Amino acid sequence: MHNQHIAELVKIIGSLKKNDAILAFLKNILTPAELDEIATRLQIFKLLKQGVPQREVAETLGVGIATVSRGARELKYAPQGLKNL
């Protein structure tokens, strides 16, 4: 990915002040499946941070164990972006 494109995306999202505007923007640039996937990943992180076992997270959210394992790796090796959950 192009870092400048990511930086622009971050800047735009950061400039949006209201939740309704953020949601509208996300719905405009993401497919419904992409938006749902991002929301599910957020829930994976939240449940893992609460100490819920990986298999239980997978069952609860209806995702594969590999998806949950990826989330667990992110929490372990790169938690800085997820500390505010």
N, CA and C of each residue as an Amber inpcrd file, in Angstrom:
protein
   255
   0.8370000  -1.1840000   0.0000000   0.0000000   0.0000000   0.0000000
   0.8800000   1.2440000   0.0000000   0.3360000   2.2810000  -0.5120000
   1.0580000   3.5400000  -0.5520000   0.8550000   4.2840000   0.7590000
   1.9470000   4.5540000   1.4470000   1.8730000   5.2370000   2.7420000
   1.1690000   6.5860000   2.6470000   1.3650000   7.3010000   1.5480000
   0.7080000   8.6020000   1.4230000  -0.8010000   8.4430000   1.3270000
  -1.2470000   7.3650000   0.7200000  -2.6900000   7.1150000   0.6170000
  -3.2710000   6.7770000   1.9900000  -2.5410000   6.0000000   2.7430000
  -2.9830000   5.6560000   4.0960000  -3.0070000   6.9050000   4.9610000
  -1.9840000   7.7280000   4.8320000  -1.9290000   8.9720000   5.6060000
  -3.1210000   9.8670000   5.2690000  -3.4810000   9.9170000   3.9990000
  -4.6330000  10.7270000   3.5990000  -5.9240000  10.1760000   4.1900000
  -6.0680000   8.8600000   4.1830000  -7.2500000   8.2270000   4.7690000
  -7.3530000   8.5430000   6.2560000  -6.2570000   8.4280000   6.9630000
  -6.2270000   8.7390000   8.3950000  -6.5980000  10.2010000   8.6330000
  -6.0570000  11.0790000   7.8190000  -6.3520000  12.5160000   7.9580000
  -7.8400000  12.7890000   7.7550000  -8.4240000  12.1740000   6.7430000
  -9.8420000  12.4000000   6.4620000 -10.7090000  11.8770000   7.5980000
 -10.4480000  10.6610000   8.0390000 -11.2450000  10.0930000   9.1330000
 -11.0740000  10.9370000  10.3840000  -9.8490000  11.3690000  10.6560000
  -9.5930000  12.1980000  11.8270000 -10.2770000  13.5470000  11.7750000
 -10.5590000  14.0360000  10.5820000 -11.2080000  15.3390000  10.4560000
 -12.7230000  15.2700000  10.6660000 -13.2660000  14.0740000  10.5950000
 -14.7150000  13.9190000  10.7680000 -15.0450000  13.9950000  12.2530000
 -15.9680000  14.8420000  12.6010000 -16.2380000  15.1270000  14.0170000
 -17.4030000  14.3390000  14.6110000 -18.3310000  13.9110000  13.7790000
 -19.5310000  13.2510000  14.3080000 -19.5730000  11.8040000  13.8530000
 -20.0880000  10.9530000  14.7350000 -20.1810000   9.5310000  14.4150000
 -20.9750000   9.2820000  13.1430000 -22.0530000  10.0560000  12.9340000
 -22.8540000   9.8870000  11.7220000 -22.0280000  10.1490000  10.4650000
 -21.1610000  11.1450000  10.5170000 -20.3120000  11.4750000   9.3720000
 -19.2780000  10.3850000   9.1330000 -18.7300000   9.8550000  10.2120000
 -17.7480000   8.7740000  10.0790000 -18.4070000   7.5440000   9.4770000
 -19.5830000   7.1920000   9.9790000 -20.2900000   6.0220000   9.4550000
 -20.6410000   6.2160000   7.9820000 -21.1200000   7.3770000   7.6210000
 -21.4650000   7.6430000   6.2240000 -20.2280000   7.5080000   5.3360000
 -19.1090000   8.0580000   5.7980000 -17.8650000   7.9660000   5.0330000
 -17.4520000   6.5080000   4.8490000 -17.4760000   5.7400000   5.9410000
 -17.0840000   4.3310000   5.8520000 -18.0040000   3.5570000   4.9270000
 -19.2990000   3.8360000   4.9860000 -20.2480000   3.1560000   4.1000000
 -20.0220000   3.5280000   2.6400000 -19.5170000   4.7370000   2.4040000
 -19.2430000   5.1660000   1.0350000 -18.0040000   4.5120000   0.4540000
 -16.9920000   4.2830000   1.2800000 -15.7340000   3.7660000   0.7230000
 -15.5580000   2.2620000   0.8800000 -16.3570000   1.6360000   1.7430000
 -16.2460000   0.1970000   1.9770000 -17.5010000  -0.5150000   1.5010000
 -17.3320000  -1.7570000   1.0950000 -18.5060000  -2.5760000   0.8100000
 -19.1280000  -2.9810000   2.1400000 -20.3840000  -3.3890000   2.1420000
 -20.9780000  -3.8630000   3.3950000 -20.1700000  -5.0030000   4.0340000
 -19.6300000  -5.8910000   3.2100000 -18.8340000  -7.0070000   3.7370000
 -17.5420000  -6.5030000   4.3800000 -16.8900000  -5.5210000   3.7730000
 -15.6610000  -4.9630000   4.3430000 -15.9300000  -4.2670000   5.6700000
 -17.0050000  -3.5000000   5.7260000 -17.3670000  -2.8120000   6.9650000
 -17.6780000  -3.8170000   8.0640000 -18.4030000  -4.8690000   7.7140000
 -18.7280000  -5.9170000   8.6800000 -17.4690000  -6.6260000   9.1640000
 -16.5320000  -6.8760000   8.2620000 -15.2800000  -7.5500000   8.6300000
 -14.4640000  -6.7020000   9.6000000 -14.3910000  -5.4210000   9.3510000
 -13.6480000  -4.5360000  10.2500000 -14.3030000  -4.5040000  11.6230000
 -15.6280000  -4.4140000  11.6490000 -16.3500000  -4.3980000  12.9260000
 -16.1530000  -5.7090000  13.6820000 -16.1330000  -6.8220000  12.9650000
 -15.9050000  -8.1200000  13.6000000 -14.4910000  -8.2050000  14.1590000
 -13.5150000  -7.7090000  13.4300000 -12.1300000  -7.7120000  13.9320000
 -12.0140000  -6.9080000  15.2180000 -12.7130000  -5.7940000  15.2800000
 -12.7160000  -4.9970000  16.5070000 -13.2550000  -5.8160000  17.6710000
 -14.3320000  -6.5570000  17.4440000 -14.9080000  -7.3850000  18.5040000
 -13.9460000  -8.4940000  18.9220000 -13.2150000  -9.0490000  17.9580000
 -12.2060000 -10.0720000  18.2800000 -11.1900000  -9.4950000  19.2500000
 -10.6660000  -8.3150000  18.9290000  -9.6770000  -7.6860000  19.8090000
 -10.2580000  -7.4300000  21.1930000 -11.4640000  -6.9090000  21.2430000
 -12.0780000  -6.5890000  22.5350000 -12.2590000  -7.8420000  23.3850000
 -12.7680000  -8.9180000  22.7830000 -12.9770000 -10.1560000  23.5390000
 -11.6450000 -10.7550000  24.0030000 -10.6480000 -10.7410000  23.1340000
  -9.3380000 -11.2660000  23.5260000  -8.7430000 -10.4630000  24.6730000
  -8.8930000  -9.1230000  24.6220000  -8.3650000  -8.2860000  25.7010000
  -9.0860000  -8.5580000  27.0230000 -10.3340000  -9.0240000  26.9400000
 -11.0970000  -9.3700000  28.1410000 -10.7190000 -10.7480000  28.6750000
  -9.8660000 -11.4700000  27.9450000  -9.4150000 -12.7800000  28.3890000
 -10.2640000 -13.9420000  27.9120000 -11.1630000 -13.6960000  26.9790000
 -11.9940000 -14.7730000  26.4420000 -11.0980000 -15.6960000  25.6150000
 -11.1980000 -17.0150000  25.8300000 -10.3700000 -17.9590000  25.0620000
 -10.6340000 -17.8450000  23.5570000  -9.5980000 -18.1050000  22.7710000
  -9.6880000 -17.9490000  21.3260000 -10.8130000 -18.7740000  20.7010000
 -10.9680000 -19.9900000  21.1150000 -12.0260000 -20.8320000  20.5380000
 -13.4080000 -20.2880000  20.8580000 -13.5660000 -19.7550000  22.0470000
 -14.8480000 -19.1600000  22.4260000 -15.1240000 -17.8960000  21.6060000
 -14.0940000 -17.1120000  21.3580000 -14.2410000 -15.9180000  20.5250000
 -14.7010000 -16.3310000  19.1280000 -14.0520000 -17.3500000  18.5670000
 -14.3990000 -17.8320000  17.2280000 -15.8530000 -18.2920000  17.1750000
 -16.2750000 -19.0580000  18.1770000 -17.6580000 -19.5370000  18.2220000
 -18.6400000 -18.3830000  18.3840000 -18.3480000 -17.4810000  19.3000000
 -19.2500000 -16.3680000  19.5850000 -19.4700000 -15.4960000  18.3610000
 -18.4000000 -15.2290000  17.6200000 -18.4900000 -14.3110000  16.4820000
 -18.6970000 -15.0140000  15.1450000 -18.6430000 -16.3340000  15.1490000
 -18.8490000 -17.0750000  13.9100000 -17.7320000 -16.8930000  12.9030000
 -16.5040000 -16.8440000  13.4110000 -15.3330000 -16.7030000  12.5390000
 -14.4150000 -17.9010000  12.7460000 -13.4620000 -18.0570000  11.8500000
 -12.5070000 -19.1440000  11.9590000 -11.4790000 -18.8870000  13.0510000
 -10.9340000 -19.9670000  13.5640000  -9.9260000 -19.8610000  14.6150000
  -8.6770000 -19.1450000  14.0840000  -8.3880000 -19.2870000  12.7910000
  -7.2260000 -18.6060000  12.2210000  -7.4010000 -17.0860000  12.2780000
  -8.6150000 -16.6170000  12.0780000  -8.8900000 -15.1840000  12.1560000
  -8.6620000 -14.6760000  13.5740000  -9.0930000 -15.4570000  14.5440000
  -8.9080000 -15.0740000  15.9430000  -7.4310000 -15.1520000  16.3170000
  -6.7350000 -16.1540000  15.8300000  -5.3030000 -16.2950000  16.1110000
  -4.5300000 -15.1010000  15.5640000  -4.9170000 -14.6140000  14.4040000
  -4.2710000 -13.4300000  13.8480000  -4.4760000 -12.2380000  14.7720000
  -5.6830000 -12.0900000  15.2830000  -5.9610000 -11.0130000  16.2280000
  -5.1220000 -11.1380000  17.4860000  -4.9630000 -12.3690000  17.9680000
  -4.1510000 -12.6020000  19.1640000  -2.6960000 -12.2240000  18.9130000
  -2.1880000 -12.5320000  17.7220000  -0.8070000 -12.1480000  17.3770000
  -0.6520000 -10.6350000  17.3570000  -1.6250000  -9.9360000  16.7920000
  -1.5640000  -8.4780000  16.7570000  -1.5250000  -7.9060000  18.1670000
  -2.3410000  -8.4550000  19.0420000  -2.3430000  -7.9790000  20.4310000
  -1.0090000  -8.2300000  21.1090000  -0.3970000  -9.3540000  20.7810000
   0.8620000  -9.7220000  21.4340000   2.0430000  -8.9160000  20.9090000
   2.1140000  -8.7320000  19.5950000   3.3160000  -8.1390000  19.0030000
   3.1760000  -6.6780000  18.5890000   1.9560000  -6.1900000  18.4630000
   1.7710000  -4.7960000  18.0260000   0.5660000  -4.1850000  18.7280000
   0.5790000  -4.1590000  20.0500000  -0.6140000  -3.7130000  20.7730000
  -0.8410000  -2.2100000  20.8060000   0.1230000  -1.4010000  20.3500000
   0.0130000   0.0490000  20.5140000  -1.2480000   0.6210000  19.8680000
  -1.6610000   0.1030000  18.7250000  -2.8490000   0.6170000  18.0640000
  -4.1420000   0.1540000  18.6860000  -4.0530000  -0.8080000  19.6040000
  -5.2570000  -1.4120000  20.1780000  -5.3980000  -1.1140000  21.6650000
  -4.5530000  -0.2760000  22.1980000  -4.5430000  -0.0530000  23.6430000
  -5.7910000   0.6640000  24.1640000  -6.4990000   1.3760000  23.2990000
  -7.6500000   2.1520000  23.7500000  -8.9730000   1.4080000  23.6490000
  -8.9350000   0.1190000  23.3740000 -10.1830000  -0.6520000  23.2750000
 -10.7680000  -0.9040000  24.6450000
